[in-house]
């Protein structure tokens, strides 16, 4: 696993965690959280597979 792939596997859960934390604080709506989680997973998957 390259350094970029390691970074992606570490950064994606952090982004998802922040989205959930912002939802619990009332900053994000449910659709915003769903979009953030879905987008981060799609981007991380595509970058992981192209590295």
Beta strands, then each sheet from edge to edge (+ up, - down):
end
